[in-house]
Amino acid sequence: MPAEDVPVPKDPADALAAVVALRRLADQLEDAAVEQAMRAGWSWPDVAEALGVTRQAVHKKHAKRLIAAGVVLRRRQ
Amino acid sequence: MSRIDHYINDIIIRGGAEAQEEGSATTEAHHLLLAIAAIEGTAAHRVLTAEDLGRQTIREALDREFEHSLGAVGVSLASFDLPRPSRDPKALPKLGASGRLAIERAIAACKGKKDMRPAHLLLGVLDTEIGTVPRALALSGVDRIALMARARETLTHESW
């Protein structure tokens, strides 16, 4: 929707709850996107660069669950 | 461990599973509420089910709150067709800030740990006007204050 149509919550409780919900949505989106990239053969450094974080951070956050799911991961370079 | 210790432990484990299912790294108050609704045989469970608040109904209320809160800033969940991410079954979420507050409020609601029962835990989760739980209940037309009154009532005549 055009920027001028985006509502701005007037009640602080709604604005704060929107922050919580957006963080949750971003986390869910990150989990799904990282898995999609790794299944498509992306490397940890490339995923890290795309997310704007260190490769150590992305590896620490996602490696265990992807290994548990049997995703074939490229070796860290 | 006493009976209440076992119960709190069960609630934290079940709440952790709810958090994991949702993709949350922490167990929050609303995950504890889902756990209270899922574990049968307590006055807290009976108070919830008497109001038609089973685990599934609460899950739906929480989902509505999520969509409603995103909608307040113009984000529609329907625009995201997210594939379901894999989870690490061994990674147990830690107790988050709201989960910790709920337990602290439960302790404050009873006379001492010996007196503590599941209904106190329900009171701990419900006793706030701020956050996901009261918002989800209000959006679903649930009277949180009346629910708390019923939970308190059980404490006078139900042992568990």
gemmi code that builds the backbone of each chain (N, CA, C; Angstrom):
import gemmi

chains = {
    "A": [
        ("MET", (0.838, -1.203, 0.000), (0.000, 0.000, 0.000), (0.871, 1.251, 0.000)),
        ("PRO", (0.401, 2.376, -0.595), (1.216, 3.590, -0.616), (1.526, 4.060, 0.810)),
        ("ALA", (2.710, 4.672, 0.978), (3.165, 5.055, 2.320), (2.146, 5.925, 3.046)),
        ("GLU", (1.471, 6.804, 2.289), (0.547, 7.717, 2.974), (-0.689, 6.997, 3.527)),
        ("ASP", (-0.927, 5.756, 3.038), (-2.084, 4.998, 3.512), (-1.758, 4.111, 4.724)),
        ("VAL", (-0.461, 3.955, 5.052), (-0.105, 3.078, 6.161), (-0.561, 3.720, 7.471)),
        ("PRO", (-1.410, 3.022, 8.203), (-1.927, 3.624, 9.432), (-0.840, 3.747, 10.497)),
        ("VAL", (-0.925, 4.770, 11.301), (-0.021, 4.907, 12.450), (-0.872, 4.683, 13.696)),
        ("PRO", (-0.571, 3.635, 14.491), (-1.405, 3.375, 15.664), (-1.385, 4.568, 16.624)),
        ("LYS", (-2.572, 4.982, 17.066), (-2.658, 6.138, 17.977), (-2.449, 5.713, 19.426)),
        ("ASP", (-2.885, 4.481, 19.729), (-2.736, 3.967, 21.090), (-1.324, 3.372, 21.244)),
        ("PRO", (-0.568, 3.840, 22.250), (0.782, 3.286, 22.447), (0.775, 1.757, 22.593)),
        ("ALA", (-0.276, 1.204, 23.211), (-0.340, -0.260, 23.381), (-0.370, -0.955, 22.019)),
        ("ASP", (-1.106, -0.373, 21.065), (-1.158, -0.957, 19.715), (0.193, -0.828, 19.014)),
        ("ALA", (0.836, 0.335, 19.185), (2.132, 0.554, 18.537), (3.180, -0.413, 19.093)),
        ("LEU", (3.172, -0.611, 20.424), (4.146, -1.527, 21.041), (3.862, -2.970, 20.640)),
        ("ALA", (2.576, -3.325, 20.586), (2.215, -4.702, 20.183), (2.607, -4.942, 18.725)),
        ("ALA", (2.540, -3.888, 17.896), (2.953, -4.019, 16.495), (4.452, -4.311, 16.417)),
        ("VAL", (5.237, -3.701, 17.304), (6.687, -3.966, 17.330), (6.926, -5.444, 17.653)),
        ("VAL", (6.221, -5.946, 18.663), (6.372, -7.357, 19.061), (6.002, -8.277, 17.888)),
        ("ALA", (4.890, -7.962, 17.242), (4.407, -8.808, 16.140), (5.363, -8.751, 14.945)),
        ("LEU", (5.893, -7.569, 14.653), (6.834, -7.442, 13.527), (8.125, -8.213, 13.809)),
        ("ARG", (8.608, -8.166, 15.058), (9.816, -8.938, 15.418), (9.561, -10.429, 15.214)),
        ("ARG", (8.353, -10.859, 15.645), (8.033, -12.284, 15.511), (7.965, -12.669, 14.029)),
        ("LEU", (7.338, -11.800, 13.225), (7.233, -12.076, 11.794), (8.623, -12.090, 11.156)),
        ("ALA", (9.494, -11.135, 11.542), (10.852, -11.084, 10.994), (11.628, -12.351, 11.355)),
        ("ASP", (11.462, -12.827, 12.598), (12.144, -14.066, 13.013), (11.669, -15.251, 12.175)),
        ("GLN", (10.352, -15.318, 11.972), (9.799, -16.431, 11.186), (10.294, -16.359, 9.736)),
        ("LEU", (10.328, -15.139, 9.210), (10.779, -14.932, 7.832), (12.250, -15.308, 7.708)),
        ("GLU", (13.059, -14.935, 8.719), (14.494, -15.263, 8.684), (14.694, -16.777, 8.701)),
        ("ASP", (13.975, -17.465, 9.608), (14.110, -18.932, 9.678), (13.791, -19.569, 8.326)),
        ("ALA", (12.701, -19.120, 7.723), (12.268, -19.709, 6.453), (13.246, -19.364, 5.324)),
        ("ALA", (13.708, -18.108, 5.288), (14.577, -17.658, 4.193), (15.964, -18.295, 4.270)),
        ("VAL", (16.505, -18.417, 5.490), (17.835, -19.035, 5.650), (17.754, -20.501, 5.226)),
        ("GLU", (16.691, -21.180, 5.646), (16.555, -22.598, 5.273), (16.432, -22.751, 3.752)),
        ("GLN", (15.646, -21.874, 3.155), (15.455, -21.912, 1.702), (16.808, -21.715, 0.995)),
        ("ALA", (17.591, -20.747, 1.454), (18.896, -20.458, 0.839), (19.858, -21.636, 1.008)),
        ("MET", (19.905, -22.203, 2.228), (20.848, -23.299, 2.471), (20.448, -24.548, 1.695)),
        ("ARG", (19.141, -24.769, 1.562), (18.690, -25.915, 0.759), (19.048, -25.696, -0.706)),
        ("ALA", (19.115, -24.419, -1.119), (19.457, -24.097, -2.510), (20.969, -24.053, -2.728)),
        ("GLY", (21.753, -24.393, -1.682), (23.201, -24.500, -1.842), (23.979, -23.236, -1.542)),
        ("TRP", (23.341, -22.236, -0.927), (24.091, -21.028, -0.535), (25.100, -21.390, 0.550)),
        ("SER", (26.163, -20.592, 0.658), (27.157, -20.803, 1.722), (26.804, -19.922, 2.914)),
        ("TRP", (27.362, -20.275, 4.096), (27.128, -19.448, 5.295), (27.583, -18.000, 5.084)),
        ("PRO", (28.795, -17.768, 4.522), (29.213, -16.366, 4.349), (28.265, -15.566, 3.451)),
        ("ASP", (27.732, -16.220, 2.415), (26.812, -15.495, 1.513), (25.498, -15.158, 2.223)),
        ("VAL", (24.974, -16.130, 2.981), (23.724, -15.880, 3.728), (23.964, -14.769, 4.754)),
        ("ALA", (25.125, -14.842, 5.431), (25.452, -13.831, 6.445), (25.535, -12.441, 5.816)),
        ("GLU", (26.200, -12.369, 4.665), (26.352, -11.069, 3.995), (24.995, -10.520, 3.561)),
        ("ALA", (24.140, -11.424, 3.064), (22.806, -10.986, 2.620), (21.970, -10.464, 3.792)),
        ("LEU", (22.176, -11.063, 4.972), (21.408, -10.631, 6.160), (22.075, -9.459, 6.882)),
        ("GLY", (23.327, -9.184, 6.520), (24.045, -8.094, 7.181), (24.502, -8.451, 8.584)),
        ("VAL", (24.831, -9.748, 8.785), (25.348, -10.182, 10.092), (26.621, -10.990, 9.851)),
        ("THR", (27.326, -11.352, 10.930), (28.542, -12.152, 10.750), (28.154, -13.597, 10.461)),
        ("ARG", (29.078, -14.310, 9.814), (28.751, -15.715, 9.507), (28.687, -16.544, 10.781)),
        ("GLN", (29.469, -16.120, 11.797), (29.402, -16.834, 13.087), (27.991, -16.710, 13.672)),
        ("ALA", (27.416, -15.519, 13.553), (26.081, -15.272, 14.118), (25.017, -16.121, 13.419)),
        ("VAL", (25.086, -16.148, 12.092), (24.060, -16.892, 11.345), (24.236, -18.403, 11.568)),
        ("HIS", (25.507, -18.843, 11.662), (25.777, -20.260, 11.881), (25.266, -20.693, 13.255)),
        ("LYS", (25.587, -19.850, 14.270), (25.186, -20.174, 15.637), (23.663, -20.262, 15.756)),
        ("LYS", (22.981, -19.365, 15.044), (21.525, -19.285, 15.170), (20.799, -20.393, 14.416)),
        ("HIS", (21.364, -20.831, 13.280), (20.572, -21.714, 12.415), (21.149, -23.109, 12.161)),
        ("ALA", (22.467, -23.298, 12.397), (23.094, -24.563, 11.963), (22.447, -25.799, 12.587)),
        ("LYS", (22.240, -25.751, 13.932), (21.745, -26.965, 14.609), (20.411, -27.442, 14.057)),
        ("ARG", (19.496, -26.487, 13.877), (18.156, -26.918, 13.436), (18.197, -27.437, 11.994)),
        ("LEU", (19.077, -26.844, 11.152), (19.145, -27.295, 9.764), (19.809, -28.675, 9.692)),
        ("ILE", (20.826, -28.895, 10.525), (21.474, -30.219, 10.570), (20.460, -31.251, 11.065)),
        ("ALA", (19.698, -30.871, 12.124), (18.682, -31.788, 12.662), (17.639, -32.132, 11.599)),
        ("ALA", (17.388, -31.191, 10.690), (16.379, -31.417, 9.639), (16.969, -32.163, 8.438)),
        ("GLY", (18.284, -32.441, 8.508), (18.912, -33.199, 7.426), (19.250, -32.365, 6.199)),
        ("VAL", (19.308, -31.037, 6.360), (19.686, -30.188, 5.222), (21.185, -30.378, 4.975)),
        ("VAL", (21.553, -30.627, 3.717), (22.969, -30.797, 3.381), (23.585, -29.401, 3.287)),
        ("LEU", (24.526, -29.113, 4.211), (25.104, -27.772, 4.290), (26.467, -27.748, 3.609)),
        ("ARG", (26.751, -26.642, 2.946), (28.103, -26.469, 2.379), (29.051, -26.179, 3.525)),
        ("ARG", (30.255, -26.666, 3.420), (31.241, -26.430, 4.475), (31.520, -24.946, 4.598)),
        ("ARG", (31.776, -24.515, 5.835), (32.124, -23.110, 6.046), (33.472, -22.838, 5.397)),
        ("GLN", (33.578, -21.677, 4.742), (34.850, -21.369, 4.072), (35.635, -20.350, 4.880)),
    ],
    "B": [
        ("MET", (10.667, -33.594, 44.746), (9.916, -32.410, 44.297), (8.453, -32.521, 44.729)),
        ("SER", (7.878, -31.387, 45.108), (6.476, -31.376, 45.508), (5.584, -31.414, 44.256)),
        ("ARG", (4.295, -31.581, 44.503), (3.345, -31.671, 43.393), (3.371, -30.390, 42.549)),
        ("ILE", (3.448, -29.224, 43.231), (3.451, -27.948, 42.493), (4.748, -27.783, 41.702)),
        ("ASP", (5.866, -28.281, 42.253), (7.141, -28.217, 41.505), (7.024, -29.009, 40.201)),
        ("HIS", (6.422, -30.207, 40.309), (6.226, -31.038, 39.111), (5.342, -30.309, 38.101)),
        ("TYR", (4.270, -29.689, 38.635), (3.331, -28.995, 37.747), (4.028, -27.840, 37.024)),
        ("ILE", (4.763, -27.003, 37.792), (5.455, -25.854, 37.177), (6.453, -26.352, 36.130)),
        ("ASN", (7.144, -27.433, 36.465), (8.091, -28.020, 35.519), (7.378, -28.468, 34.237)),
        ("ASP", (6.231, -29.142, 34.404), (5.447, -29.593, 33.243), (4.989, -28.403, 32.401)),
        ("ILE", (4.562, -27.327, 33.086), (4.075, -26.136, 32.380), (5.213, -25.483, 31.584)),
        ("ILE", (6.403, -25.442, 32.198), (7.539, -24.815, 31.504), (7.967, -25.672, 30.302)),
        ("ILE", (7.931, -26.990, 30.460), (8.306, -27.866, 29.336), (7.270, -27.769, 28.214)),
        ("ARG", (5.995, -27.846, 28.600), (4.928, -27.771, 27.596), (4.901, -26.377, 26.936)),
        ("GLY", (5.105, -25.338, 27.767), (5.164, -23.967, 27.250), (6.334, -23.807, 26.294)),
        ("GLY", (7.456, -24.456, 26.623), (8.634, -24.414, 25.742), (8.325, -25.056, 24.394)),
        ("ALA", (7.568, -26.137, 24.423), (7.185, -26.812, 23.175), (6.270, -25.908, 22.345)),
        ("GLU", (5.387, -25.180, 23.027), (4.503, -24.230, 22.331), (5.329, -23.113, 21.689)),
        ("ALA", (6.350, -22.628, 22.437), (7.223, -21.567, 21.925), (7.970, -22.059, 20.688)),
        ("GLN", (8.473, -23.291, 20.796), (9.228, -23.861, 19.685), (8.351, -24.019, 18.438)),
        ("GLU", (7.138, -24.458, 18.663), (6.167, -24.631, 17.592), (5.928, -23.304, 16.870)),
        ("GLU", (5.939, -22.218, 17.646), (5.689, -20.879, 17.109), (6.964, -20.278, 16.501)),
        ("GLY", (8.124, -20.931, 16.743), (9.385, -20.392, 16.239), (9.970, -19.340, 17.152)),
        ("SER", (9.537, -19.320, 18.417), (10.026, -18.332, 19.372), (11.208, -18.911, 20.158)),
        ("ALA", (12.256, -18.088, 20.345), (13.438, -18.543, 21.071), (13.210, -18.500, 22.584)),
        ("THR", (12.116, -17.854, 23.010), (11.838, -17.743, 24.447), (10.403, -18.189, 24.755)),
        ("THR", (10.220, -18.697, 25.966), (8.888, -19.090, 26.426), (8.260, -17.883, 27.108)),
        ("GLU", (7.184, -17.385, 26.531), (6.536, -16.175, 27.053), (5.234, -16.537, 27.776)),
        ("ALA", (4.614, -15.517, 28.373), (3.407, -15.750, 29.180), (2.314, -16.455, 28.368)),
        ("HIS", (2.170, -16.085, 27.084), (1.087, -16.717, 26.320), (1.366, -18.198, 26.053)),
        ("HIS", (2.638, -18.581, 26.031), (2.955, -20.013, 25.893), (2.595, -20.763, 27.183)),
        ("LEU", (2.789, -20.082, 28.326), (2.418, -20.701, 29.611), (0.899, -20.873, 29.684)),
        ("LEU", (0.162, -19.888, 29.156), (-1.307, -19.992, 29.149), (-1.752, -21.187, 28.296)),
        ("LEU", (-1.114, -21.367, 27.147), (-1.442, -22.523, 26.293), (-1.160, -23.820, 27.049)),
        ("ALA", (-0.068, -23.840, 27.802), (0.290, -25.043, 28.567), (-0.733, -25.313, 29.675)),
        ("ILE", (-1.159, -24.243, 30.367), (-2.158, -24.404, 31.441), (-3.447, -24.985, 30.850)),
        ("ALA", (-3.789, -24.532, 29.643), (-5.016, -25.013, 28.990), (-4.867, -26.448, 28.481)),
        ("ALA", (-3.615, -26.889, 28.310), (-3.399, -28.229, 27.743), (-3.282, -29.312, 28.813)),
        ("ILE", (-2.925, -28.904, 30.041), (-2.713, -29.912, 31.094), (-3.972, -30.053, 31.951)),
        ("GLU", (-4.584, -31.228, 31.856), (-5.881, -31.452, 32.515), (-5.744, -31.777, 34.001)),
        ("GLY", (-6.886, -31.749, 34.686), (-6.923, -32.198, 36.078), (-6.619, -31.122, 37.092)),
        ("THR", (-6.704, -29.843, 36.693), (-6.464, -28.750, 37.651), (-7.650, -27.785, 37.631)),
        ("ALA", (-7.776, -27.000, 38.720), (-8.835, -25.981, 38.760), (-8.586, -24.940, 37.663)),
        ("ALA", (-7.303, -24.631, 37.401), (-6.964, -23.651, 36.357), (-7.499, -24.124, 35.001)),
        ("HIS", (-7.317, -25.399, 34.725), (-7.810, -25.983, 33.465), (-9.334, -25.926, 33.414)),
        ("ARG", (-9.976, -26.231, 34.551), (-11.449, -26.234, 34.595), (-12.009, -24.826, 34.402)),
        ("VAL", (-11.349, -23.821, 35.002), (-11.796, -22.422, 34.842), (-11.746, -22.031, 33.362)),
        ("LEU", (-10.665, -22.407, 32.686), (-10.513, -22.055, 31.267), (-11.539, -22.785, 30.398)),
        ("THR", (-11.677, -24.095, 30.619), (-12.584, -24.863, 29.740), (-14.050, -24.480, 29.987)),
        ("ALA", (-14.368, -24.053, 31.228), (-15.745, -23.611, 31.504), (-16.090, -22.372, 30.657)),
        ("GLU", (-15.075, -21.635, 30.245), (-15.288, -20.451, 29.391), (-15.010, -20.778, 27.921)),
        ("ASP", (-14.954, -22.066, 27.604), (-14.657, -22.495, 26.237), (-13.256, -22.112, 25.790)),
        ("LEU", (-12.367, -21.945, 26.754), (-10.996, -21.573, 26.404), (-10.087, -22.800, 26.463)),
        ("GLY", (-10.271, -23.666, 25.491), (-9.368, -24.810, 25.369), (-8.073, -24.342, 24.714)),
        ("ARG", (-7.117, -25.240, 24.635), (-5.821, -24.887, 24.064), (-5.978, -24.340, 22.635)),
        ("GLN", (-6.817, -25.005, 21.829), (-6.978, -24.592, 20.434), (-7.635, -23.211, 20.319)),
        ("THR", (-8.639, -22.972, 21.156), (-9.330, -21.672, 21.134), (-8.359, -20.552, 21.504)),
        ("ILE", (-7.517, -20.822, 22.495), (-6.529, -19.813, 22.909), (-5.512, -19.593, 21.792)),
        ("ARG", (-5.090, -20.679, 21.150), (-4.142, -20.551, 20.024), (-4.751, -19.651, 18.932)),
        ("GLU", (-6.033, -19.864, 18.650), (-6.694, -19.052, 17.616), (-6.787, -17.586, 18.039)),
        ("ALA", (-7.055, -17.364, 19.333), (-7.129, -15.983, 19.848), (-5.763, -15.300, 19.720)),
        ("LEU", (-4.698, -16.048, 19.998), (-3.340, -15.494, 19.895), (-3.000, -15.183, 18.434)),
        ("ASP", (-3.418, -16.061, 17.541), (-3.166, -15.818, 16.106), (-3.899, -14.562, 15.630)),
        ("ARG", (-5.123, -14.382, 16.147), (-5.892, -13.176, 15.778), (-5.182, -11.926, 16.287)),
        ("GLU", (-4.651, -12.007, 17.508), (-3.936, -10.845, 18.082), (-2.707, -10.528, 17.239)),
        ("PHE", (-2.002, -11.552, 16.788), (-0.808, -11.381, 15.943), (-1.198, -10.640, 14.652)),
        ("GLU", (-2.229, -11.131, 14.003), (-2.673, -10.503, 12.750), (-3.164, -9.076, 12.986)),
        ("HIS", (-3.890, -8.882, 14.074), (-4.432, -7.563, 14.412), (-3.289, -6.567, 14.662)),
        ("SER", (-2.264, -7.000, 15.409), (-1.150, -6.107, 15.736), (-0.338, -5.764, 14.495)),
        ("LEU", (-0.175, -6.734, 13.596), (0.519, -6.443, 12.334), (-0.315, -5.482, 11.495)),
        ("GLY", (-1.620, -5.711, 11.509), (-2.541, -4.870, 10.724), (-2.493, -3.414, 11.157)),
        ("ALA", (-2.177, -3.163, 12.442), (-2.125, -1.793, 12.956), (-1.042, -0.969, 12.263)),
        ("VAL", (-0.032, -1.653, 11.682), (1.006, -0.924, 10.952), (0.982, -1.292, 9.460)),
        ("GLY", (-0.168, -1.771, 9.016), (-0.364, -1.990, 7.581), (0.275, -3.243, 7.023)),
        ("VAL", (0.592, -4.214, 7.893), (1.191, -5.462, 7.400), (0.143, -6.564, 7.440)),
        ("SER", (-0.018, -7.227, 6.308), (-0.992, -8.313, 6.259), (-0.266, -9.639, 6.218)),
        ("LEU", (-0.611, -10.514, 7.154), (0.035, -11.824, 7.224), (-0.262, -12.632, 5.954)),
        ("ALA", (-1.397, -12.329, 5.315), (-1.787, -13.059, 4.114), (-0.807, -12.816, 2.972)),
        ("SER", (-0.017, -11.731, 3.048), (0.951, -11.456, 1.978), (2.181, -12.356, 2.067)),
        ("PHE", (2.336, -13.062, 3.199), (3.516, -13.899, 3.388), (3.120, -15.368, 3.304)),
        ("ASP", (3.637, -16.019, 2.274), (3.373, -17.450, 2.160), (4.636, -18.172, 2.603)),
        ("LEU", (4.824, -18.218, 3.930), (6.079, -18.737, 4.464), (6.096, -20.256, 4.485)),
        ("PRO", (7.185, -20.869, 3.940), (7.305, -22.315, 4.141), (7.591, -22.564, 5.618)),
        ("ARG", (7.178, -23.706, 6.117), (7.370, -23.995, 7.537), (8.836, -24.329, 7.821)),
        ("PRO", (9.535, -23.503, 8.629), (10.951, -23.797, 8.864), (11.138, -25.020, 9.754)),
        ("SER", (12.287, -25.707, 9.580), (12.605, -26.850, 10.442), (13.022, -26.342, 11.814)),
        ("ARG", (12.744, -27.149, 12.829), (13.126, -26.793, 14.200), (14.104, -27.827, 14.737)),
        ("ASP", (14.954, -27.374, 15.652), (15.838, -28.316, 16.331), (15.091, -28.859, 17.539)),
        ("PRO", (14.719, -30.145, 17.509), (13.905, -30.679, 18.627), (14.640, -30.632, 19.965)),
        ("LYS", (15.972, -30.516, 19.929), (16.728, -30.522, 21.191), (16.867, -29.124, 21.794)),
        ("ALA", (16.630, -28.091, 20.983), (16.812, -26.714, 21.474), (15.593, -26.268, 22.253)),
        ("LEU", (15.715, -26.240, 23.587), (14.572, -25.813, 24.408), (14.616, -24.306, 24.632)),
        ("PRO", (13.518, -23.607, 24.299), (13.506, -22.159, 24.510), (13.704, -21.803, 25.986)),
        ("LYS", (14.353, -20.657, 26.232), (14.536, -20.191, 27.614), (13.285, -19.419, 28.042)),
        ("LEU", (13.114, -19.294, 29.366), (11.975, -18.531, 29.867), (12.193, -17.045, 29.545)),
        ("GLY", (11.239, -16.447, 28.846), (11.361, -15.040, 28.444), (10.865, -14.091, 29.522)),
        ("ALA", (10.956, -12.794, 29.238), (10.633, -11.772, 30.242), (9.182, -11.879, 30.721)),
        ("SER", (8.234, -12.044, 29.787), (6.831, -12.085, 30.214), (6.513, -13.400, 30.932)),
        ("GLY", (7.188, -14.481, 30.548), (6.998, -15.766, 31.223), (7.485, -15.686, 32.664)),
        ("ARG", (8.642, -15.034, 32.832), (9.215, -14.859, 34.166), (8.298, -14.000, 35.048)),
        ("LEU", (7.772, -12.912, 34.454), (6.856, -12.026, 35.191), (5.613, -12.783, 35.644)),
        ("ALA", (5.092, -13.646, 34.770), (3.880, -14.409, 35.102), (4.142, -15.304, 36.312)),
        ("ILE", (5.311, -15.934, 36.347), (5.634, -16.822, 37.473), (5.840, -16.003, 38.750)),
        ("GLU", (6.484, -14.851, 38.616), (6.668, -13.972, 39.789), (5.306, -13.519, 40.339)),
        ("ARG", (4.383, -13.206, 39.431), (3.048, -12.772, 39.871), (2.296, -13.923, 40.528)),
        ("ALA", (2.515, -15.145, 40.025), (1.873, -16.326, 40.626), (2.367, -16.505, 42.055)),
        ("ILE", (3.667, -16.323, 42.247), (4.247, -16.470, 43.601), (3.688, -15.373, 44.522)),
        ("ALA", (3.554, -14.160, 43.946), (3.030, -13.040, 44.744), (1.555, -13.256, 45.101)),
        ("ALA", (0.840, -14.055, 44.282), (-0.591, -14.259, 44.501), (-0.891, -15.281, 45.594)),
        ("CYS", (0.133, -16.050, 46.014), (-0.126, -17.048, 47.063), (0.618, -16.690, 48.348)),
        ("LYS", (0.257, -17.404, 49.414), (0.818, -17.050, 50.725), (2.248, -17.563, 50.897)),
        ("GLY", (2.601, -18.491, 50.116), (3.923, -19.099, 50.216), (3.924, -20.285, 49.280)),
        ("LYS", (5.101, -20.853, 49.011), (5.150, -21.903, 47.997), (4.316, -23.125, 48.386)),
        ("LYS", (4.178, -23.361, 49.697), (3.382, -24.515, 50.143), (1.918, -24.358, 49.765)),
        ("ASP", (1.492, -23.091, 49.675), (0.092, -22.785, 49.361), (-0.150, -22.751, 47.844)),
        ("MET", (0.929, -22.748, 47.076), (0.792, -22.506, 45.635), (0.111, -23.667, 44.913)),
        ("ARG", (-0.836, -23.296, 44.017), (-1.586, -24.275, 43.224), (-1.672, -23.794, 41.767)),
        ("PRO", (-2.096, -24.668, 40.846), (-2.169, -24.265, 39.431), (-2.979, -22.979, 39.197)),
        ("ALA", (-4.039, -22.762, 39.997), (-4.856, -21.547, 39.788), (-4.038, -20.280, 40.033)),
        ("HIS", (-3.032, -20.364, 40.930), (-2.163, -19.210, 41.151), (-1.347, -18.908, 39.894)),
        ("LEU", (-0.940, -19.961, 39.208), (-0.169, -19.765, 37.977), (-1.041, -19.093, 36.904)),
        ("LEU", (-2.304, -19.552, 36.843), (-3.233, -18.917, 35.899), (-3.409, -17.440, 36.250)),
        ("LEU", (-3.542, -17.149, 37.543), (-3.667, -15.747, 37.977), (-2.414, -14.956, 37.593)),
        ("GLY", (-1.265, -15.567, 37.732), (-0.007, -14.906, 37.370), (0.046, -14.526, 35.905)),
        ("VAL", (-0.507, -15.396, 35.049), (-0.514, -15.124, 33.605), (-1.551, -14.043, 33.265)),
        ("LEU", (-2.678, -14.074, 34.004), (-3.789, -13.163, 33.661), (-3.665, -11.777, 34.291)),
        ("ASP", (-2.867, -11.675, 35.367), (-2.877, -10.444, 36.158), (-2.017, -9.331, 35.553)),
        ("THR", (-2.338, -8.940, 34.344), (-1.684, -7.792, 33.711), (-2.591, -7.233, 32.613)),
        ("GLU", (-2.546, -5.915, 32.486), (-3.333, -5.273, 31.427), (-2.491, -5.088, 30.167)),
        ("ILE", (-1.214, -5.455, 30.271), (-0.275, -5.170, 29.183), (0.247, -6.459, 28.570)),
        ("GLY", (0.325, -6.470, 27.240), (0.976, -7.595, 26.574), (0.030, -8.468, 25.775)),
        ("THR", (0.587, -9.542, 25.256), (-0.122, -10.403, 24.300), (-1.352, -11.072, 24.913)),
        ("VAL", (-1.223, -11.586, 26.140), (-2.339, -12.340, 26.733), (-3.596, -11.468, 26.899)),
        ("PRO", (-3.514, -10.320, 27.606), (-4.737, -9.523, 27.759), (-5.277, -9.007, 26.423)),
        ("ARG", (-4.384, -8.718, 25.483), (-4.843, -8.235, 24.166), (-5.599, -9.336, 23.417)),
        ("ALA", (-5.036, -10.547, 23.449), (-5.684, -11.661, 22.738), (-7.044, -11.975, 23.362)),
        ("LEU", (-7.108, -11.953, 24.701), (-8.388, -12.255, 25.365), (-9.411, -11.175, 25.062)),
        ("ALA", (-8.998, -9.908, 25.116), (-9.928, -8.804, 24.848), (-10.459, -8.860, 23.423)),
        ("LEU", (-9.563, -9.163, 22.474), (-9.986, -9.244, 21.068), (-11.002, -10.360, 20.846)),
        ("SER", (-10.915, -11.395, 21.692), (-11.855, -12.517, 21.554), (-13.071, -12.352, 22.447)),
        ("GLY", (-13.183, -11.200, 23.076), (-14.366, -10.912, 23.890), (-14.378, -11.629, 25.228)),
        ("VAL", (-13.192, -12.028, 25.714), (-13.123, -12.717, 27.018), (-12.913, -11.669, 28.112)),
        ("ASP", (-13.702, -11.769, 29.176), (-13.587, -10.854, 30.310), (-12.483, -11.388, 31.234)),
        ("ARG", (-11.301, -10.809, 31.108), (-10.131, -11.286, 31.864), (-10.336, -11.129, 33.378)),
        ("ILE", (-10.945, -10.012, 33.787), (-11.153, -9.763, 35.225), (-12.098, -10.826, 35.811)),
        ("ALA", (-13.165, -11.150, 35.059), (-14.115, -12.171, 35.525), (-13.433, -13.539, 35.588)),
        ("LEU", (-12.562, -13.794, 34.629), (-11.822, -15.061, 34.600), (-10.923, -15.169, 35.833)),
        ("MET", (-10.284, -14.049, 36.182), (-9.435, -14.034, 37.379), (-10.271, -14.258, 38.639)),
        ("ALA", (-11.466, -13.652, 38.665), (-12.338, -13.813, 39.834), (-12.715, -15.282, 39.999)),
        ("ARG", (-12.988, -15.962, 38.882), (-13.347, -17.388, 38.968), (-12.153, -18.238, 39.419)),
        ("ALA", (-10.956, -17.860, 38.935), (-9.755, -18.593, 39.352), (-9.542, -18.421, 40.865)),
        ("ARG", (-9.751, -17.190, 41.374), (-9.583, -16.922, 42.817), (-10.606, -17.700, 43.634)),
        ("GLU", (-11.826, -17.781, 43.085), (-12.914, -18.486, 43.762), (-12.550, -19.963, 43.988)),
        ("THR", (-11.921, -20.571, 42.992), (-11.581, -22.005, 43.128), (-10.597, -22.221, 44.270)),
        ("LEU", (-9.777, -21.191, 44.532), (-8.744, -21.346, 45.569), (-9.342, -21.529, 46.964)),
        ("THR", (-10.581, -21.044, 47.142), (-11.197, -21.146, 48.461), (-11.761, -22.546, 48.731)),
        ("HIS", (-12.104, -23.284, 47.684), (-12.731, -24.596, 47.943), (-12.168, -25.764, 47.122)),
        ("GLU", (-11.153, -25.512, 46.298), (-10.572, -26.640, 45.559), (-9.109, -26.791, 45.946)),
        ("SER", (-8.721, -28.038, 46.252), (-7.353, -28.246, 46.732), (-6.344, -28.262, 45.596)),
        ("TRP", (-6.775, -28.591, 44.379), (-5.863, -28.647, 43.232), (-6.604, -28.241, 41.994)),
    ],
}
model = gemmi.Model(1)
for chain_id, residues in chains.items():
    chain = gemmi.Chain(chain_id)
    for i, (resn, *xyz) in enumerate(residues, 1):
        res = gemmi.Residue()
        res.name, res.seqid = resn, gemmi.SeqId(i, " ")
        for name, pos in zip(("N", "CA", "C"), xyz):
            atom = gemmi.Atom()
            atom.name, atom.element = name, gemmi.Element(name[0])
            atom.pos, atom.b_iso = gemmi.Position(*pos), 0.0
            res.add_atom(atom)
        chain.add_residue(res)
    model.add_chain(chain)
structure = gemmi.Structure()
structure.add_model(model)
structure.setup_entities()
